[in-house]
Amino acid sequence: TLMNIICGMLRPDQGTVSVLGEPAWNNPELQRRLGYCSQVDHFYENFTGLQFLESLLALHGHGAAWARATAEQALVMTGMAEHRRRRIRAYSKGMRQRIKIALALAHQPDILVLDEPFNGLDPVGRREMMQLFAEYGKQGRTIVLASHILHEIEQMTDHILMMSNGYVLAEGQVRDVRDLLRRHPFRVFLRCNLPRKLAALMLQEDSVISVQFEDENTLTLMTRDPDQFYLKLNQ
């Protein structure tokens, strides 16, 4: 919701949002300076990647030659040049994510808004997109990025804002927010067929504070370090 309001796609019921000192709602000139990668997939599935970018970039009104050149450049930036003539319906989830990112930054917006931009990307793709965003930010542009994975954010910035249900829970340096999280443990519910064996293994880890059994297949674990906890859980 916040991302859509920032990009002028929703009008807030109360309060105001300004971007670059201007109202976000009903402001086409401001929207030209924004790029948005939504969490939701919306494509013309029968279009090729190149056709998809060209057709939407043409709406900027700079002519067909500009739209083609800009689309081609964005495809190269996002590693999609070799797939530009494949239909989107044949794209993998990671490729679909890359083409969304390509559309968001093709026109070189002053502000790039990214909602869960790493969804569907493999580790190589995540690293490549992180590097792309880092380089984009170094050009003096602003990137607003939402993610549920703290360690991904940490690789790109040292300042974060943590929100839940529309409320700001924490703001500041990543290390300061981590300290806050450690003082307010996470509760994780797990269901499995060997809960006592899992509990014994997890209690060996420093990231686990306590374990409580709910029933024969369910347990609750408390952790002050969610990233480390989930890593150990996967192992």
C-alpha positions as CSV (number, residue, x, y, z in Angstrom):
1,T,0.0,0.0,0.0
2,L,2.7,2.5,0.9
3,M,4.6,1.7,-2.3
4,N,1.5,2.4,-4.4
5,I,0.8,5.6,-2.5
6,I,4.4,6.8,-3.1
7,C,4.0,6.1,-6.8
8,G,0.7,7.9,-7.0
9,M,-1.3,4.8,-7.8
10,L,-3.5,5.1,-4.6
11,R,-4.8,8.2,-2.9
12,P,-4.3,8.0,0.9
13,D,-7.5,8.1,3.0
14,Q,-5.8,10.4,5.5
15,G,-2.4,12.1,5.7
16,T,-0.3,13.2,2.8
17,V,2.7,11.9,0.9
18,S,5.1,14.1,-1.0
19,V,7.9,13.0,-3.3
20,L,10.6,15.3,-4.3
21,G,8.6,18.0,-2.6
22,E,5.5,17.5,-4.7
23,P,2.2,15.7,-3.9
24,A,2.4,12.1,-5.0
25,W,-1.3,11.7,-6.0
26,N,-2.6,12.9,-9.4
27,N,0.8,14.2,-10.5
28,P,1.8,12.8,-14.0
29,E,5.0,14.9,-14.3
30,L,6.2,13.5,-11.0
31,Q,5.4,10.0,-12.1
32,R,7.7,10.4,-15.1
33,R,10.5,10.7,-12.6
34,L,9.6,7.5,-10.8
35,G,10.3,3.9,-11.7
36,Y,8.2,1.2,-10.0
37,C,8.8,-2.6,-9.7
38,S,5.7,-4.0,-8.2
39,Q,5.6,-7.2,-6.2
40,V,2.7,-8.4,-8.4
41,D,3.2,-9.8,-11.9
42,H,1.2,-8.1,-14.6
43,F,2.3,-8.9,-18.2
44,Y,1.1,-9.1,-21.8
45,E,2.0,-12.8,-21.9
46,N,2.1,-13.1,-25.7
47,F,4.5,-10.2,-26.0
48,T,8.2,-10.9,-26.2
49,G,10.4,-9.1,-23.5
50,L,11.4,-6.5,-26.1
51,Q,7.8,-5.9,-27.2
52,F,6.7,-5.5,-23.6
53,L,9.3,-2.9,-22.8
54,E,8.9,-1.1,-26.1
55,S,5.1,-0.8,-25.9
56,L,5.1,0.6,-22.4
57,L,8.1,2.9,-22.9
58,A,6.3,4.3,-26.0
59,L,3.8,5.9,-23.6
60,H,6.5,8.4,-22.6
61,G,6.0,10.0,-25.9
62,H,9.6,10.3,-27.0
63,G,9.1,8.3,-30.2
64,A,9.6,4.7,-31.4
65,A,13.3,5.0,-31.9
66,W,13.8,6.2,-28.3
67,A,11.5,3.4,-27.0
68,R,13.5,0.7,-28.9
69,A,16.9,2.0,-27.9
70,T,15.9,2.4,-24.2
71,A,14.3,-1.0,-24.1
72,E,17.4,-2.6,-25.6
73,Q,19.7,-0.8,-23.1
74,A,17.5,-2.0,-20.1
75,L,17.5,-5.6,-21.3
76,V,21.3,-5.5,-21.4
77,M,21.5,-3.9,-17.9
78,T,19.3,-6.7,-16.4
79,G,20.9,-9.6,-18.2
80,M,17.9,-10.2,-20.4
81,A,19.3,-9.3,-23.9
82,E,19.6,-12.9,-25.1
83,H,16.0,-13.6,-24.1
84,R,14.5,-10.4,-25.6
85,R,12.7,-12.2,-28.4
86,R,11.2,-15.0,-26.3
87,R,7.5,-14.6,-25.3
88,I,7.0,-13.7,-21.7
89,R,4.7,-16.7,-21.1
90,A,7.8,-18.9,-21.6
91,Y,9.9,-16.9,-19.0
92,S,11.0,-18.5,-15.8
93,K,10.0,-16.7,-12.6
94,G,13.5,-15.2,-12.3
95,M,13.3,-13.9,-15.9
96,R,9.9,-12.3,-15.3
97,Q,11.3,-10.5,-12.3
98,R,14.3,-9.2,-14.3
99,I,11.9,-7.9,-17.0
100,K,9.9,-6.0,-14.4
101,I,13.1,-4.5,-13.0
102,A,14.2,-3.6,-16.6
103,L,10.9,-1.7,-17.1
104,A,11.2,0.1,-13.8
105,L,14.7,1.5,-14.5
106,A,14.7,1.8,-18.3
107,H,13.9,5.5,-18.4
108,Q,16.5,6.2,-15.7
109,P,14.1,7.6,-13.1
110,D,15.3,9.9,-10.3
111,I,13.5,7.6,-7.8
112,L,13.4,3.8,-8.2
113,V,10.8,2.1,-6.0
114,L,11.3,-1.7,-5.6
115,D,8.8,-3.9,-3.9
116,E,10.4,-7.3,-3.1
117,P,12.6,-7.1,-6.2
118,F,14.5,-10.4,-5.4
119,N,11.4,-12.6,-5.5
120,G,12.0,-15.6,-7.8
121,L,15.7,-14.8,-8.4
122,D,18.4,-17.4,-7.8
123,P,21.5,-16.5,-5.8
124,V,23.4,-15.4,-8.9
125,G,20.5,-13.2,-10.0
126,R,20.1,-11.7,-6.5
127,R,23.8,-10.7,-6.5
128,E,23.6,-9.2,-10.0
129,M,20.6,-7.1,-9.1
130,M,22.1,-6.0,-5.9
131,Q,25.1,-4.8,-7.8
132,L,22.9,-3.1,-10.4
133,F,21.0,-1.2,-7.7
134,A,24.2,-0.2,-5.9
135,E,25.6,1.2,-9.1
136,Y,22.3,3.0,-9.8
137,G,22.4,4.6,-6.3
138,K,26.0,5.8,-6.8
139,Q,24.7,7.9,-9.8
140,G,23.0,10.1,-7.3
141,R,19.5,8.6,-7.6
142,T,17.3,7.4,-4.8
143,I,16.2,3.8,-4.3
144,V,13.3,2.8,-2.0
145,L,13.4,-0.9,-1.6
146,A,11.1,-3.2,0.5
147,S,12.2,-6.7,1.5
148,H,11.4,-9.1,4.3
149,I,15.0,-10.4,4.2
150,L,17.1,-8.2,6.5
151,H,20.5,-9.5,5.4
152,E,19.7,-8.6,1.7
153,I,18.9,-5.1,2.7
154,E,22.1,-4.9,4.8
155,Q,24.2,-5.6,1.7
156,M,22.9,-2.5,0.0
157,T,22.4,0.1,2.7
158,D,23.1,0.9,6.3
159,H,19.8,2.7,7.0
160,I,16.5,0.9,7.2
161,L,12.9,1.5,8.3
162,M,11.0,-1.4,9.8
163,M,7.2,-1.4,9.5
164,S,4.3,-3.7,10.5
165,N,0.6,-3.2,9.8
166,G,1.2,0.4,8.8
167,Y,3.2,1.3,11.9
168,V,6.9,2.2,12.1
169,L,8.5,-0.2,14.6
170,A,12.2,0.9,14.2
171,E,14.3,3.2,12.1
172,G,18.0,3.8,11.9
173,Q,21.3,2.0,11.3
174,V,21.0,-1.8,10.6
175,R,23.1,-2.6,13.6
176,D,20.8,-0.5,15.9
177,V,17.7,-2.3,14.5
178,R,19.3,-5.6,15.1
179,D,20.0,-4.7,18.7
180,L,16.3,-3.9,19.1
181,L,15.3,-7.2,17.6
182,R,17.5,-9.0,20.0
183,R,15.7,-7.3,22.9
184,H,12.3,-8.4,21.5
185,P,12.6,-12.1,20.5
186,F,10.7,-13.6,17.6
187,R,8.3,-16.4,18.1
188,V,8.4,-19.1,15.4
189,F,5.8,-21.9,15.2
190,L,6.9,-25.2,13.5
191,R,5.0,-28.4,12.6
192,C,6.9,-31.6,11.9
193,N,6.8,-35.3,12.5
194,L,9.9,-35.3,14.9
195,P,9.5,-32.1,17.0
196,R,11.5,-33.3,20.0
197,K,14.4,-34.3,17.7
198,L,14.2,-30.9,16.0
199,A,14.0,-29.1,19.3
200,A,17.1,-30.9,20.6
201,L,19.1,-29.9,17.5
202,M,17.9,-26.2,17.6
203,L,18.7,-25.8,21.3
204,Q,22.3,-26.4,20.4
205,E,22.3,-23.1,18.6
206,D,23.0,-19.7,20.2
207,S,20.2,-18.1,18.2
208,V,17.5,-20.2,20.0
209,I,16.4,-18.9,23.4
210,S,13.7,-21.4,24.3
211,V,11.4,-24.2,23.0
212,Q,7.8,-25.0,24.0
213,F,5.8,-28.0,22.7
214,E,2.2,-27.2,21.7
215,D,1.2,-30.7,20.8
216,E,2.8,-33.9,19.5
217,N,3.6,-32.3,16.1
218,T,4.0,-28.6,17.0
219,L,6.6,-26.5,18.8
220,T,7.3,-22.9,19.4
221,L,10.8,-21.6,19.4
222,M,12.0,-18.1,20.5
223,T,15.0,-16.5,18.8
224,R,16.7,-13.1,19.0
225,D,18.5,-13.6,15.6
226,P,15.9,-14.6,13.0
227,D,18.4,-14.6,10.1
228,Q,20.8,-17.0,11.8
229,F,17.8,-19.1,13.1
230,Y,16.4,-19.7,9.6
231,L,19.8,-20.5,8.3
232,K,20.3,-23.2,10.9
233,L,16.8,-24.4,10.5
234,N,17.4,-25.0,6.8
235,Q,20.6,-26.9,7.6
